[in-house]
């Protein structure tokens, strides 16, 4: 009897509590003028560019912004979505921390009436985010691999350095590379290792791969920082003429291409995509529709000695 | 507890086995296995739920070929217009899947083969036909087929309809595989030199760059 009473009381409190918090959320939703911008770590210039471009575009349009980094930690991203929901954000612009892990928070935001606009990486679910402006990493990997094949003369031993295995783009890029590379029987992959997007790790991995394979002709990398690491290791081993191809279009690799070291990379138009997401968020806030399909692909551009000069901070001058 | 934990995967495996062998068609999941053989690196993201080969098979004859036959523009007309009035050509005949991508065109014609270029695995034939850039127009004859021109010319194949970009990419791969199987496999490459070929296909257009057609039909005239 006593127990039942306590449970009843608890249930009553909980219901009232839920009621109250729901009411509060509804009120704060109306109050906010803030767009949340959530990306991976700004230590990587790519994500910094993305965040700065989105911030700049939103500020220009008169919105307040909150810029956060989830550091590729899905739990941290969860908390940041909750913060945005509690603050009654007008919209969330996000380069997400995982194709599956992000489905939950985007759904929660939607249920709270807050639209999400995804940039760079997509999630494995449609109908939750308003826009998914996806960098066509696959197409980018294909054009990078086609250039690599051409530089290799369609034959010879090569190494692949893969990004962080849990990262969507690591998988997509590797698949795109192999889509092309595997069609050339005279190209022989002697090693394929993950260097977790890291320059130091790429240097170390490359050093040990070279001991077993001193006769390699090329290295294809899932991003530019790994390409920089691989190039440094090759140069240290007196093998600076090995063909290295990266992905991202960073200024470091641009300079390396201009110096004749790394041969090519692939640029994702991250600044453009970030601005486009904010423009669509603005339109959605004002009219209830973006006028665009949810999933939108943006193409990547090959960067080599012919156009590297025109590249600066992930923007290619026309 | 142990049994309950392992039960779902076993059931799932049985289901896969049933679906694979019980349905009468072979579902080849070579991607995952291949990745795992490569130094044990497992690739995240591919759900494996979508079979692009089946999808392409189901619409090659019913939708892809009819659409290209219906929409293809005669080569001389199209290349002339792309040279003189590219904006008009784009407006009338061009199609692109997104605003940062180049436009794609569908084209038909007949022309003499002036050279067969097989030193690269991505082999081509050069035609006695001048593109908007003033250079000979080329047709891909494989075995490696570059680009996504056929997929990207189809206004009924939209990225928005697929779970992720891998699925979308697989559609293009399977379209290219289909082309290899039905258009290029039986082609007598050595006999093409000097012959007139009738072609139907698609290409992606970038101003100033040469035209490279991906054929969906390619027949030497008798």
Interface residues (C-beta under 8 A of the other chain):
Chain A: X99 X122 X124 X125 X126 X134 X136 X137 X138 X139 X142 X146 X154 X162 X165 X166 X167 X168 X170 X171 X172 X174 X175 X176 X178 X179 X180 X183 X184 X189 X191 X192 X193 X194 X269 X272 X293 X294 X295 X296 X297 X298 X299
Chain B: X31 X34 X35 X38 X39 X41 X42 X43 X44 X45 X46 X47 X97 X98 X100 X101 X120 X121 X143 X144 X146 X148 X158 X159 X160 X162 X163 X164 X165 X166 X168 X169 X173
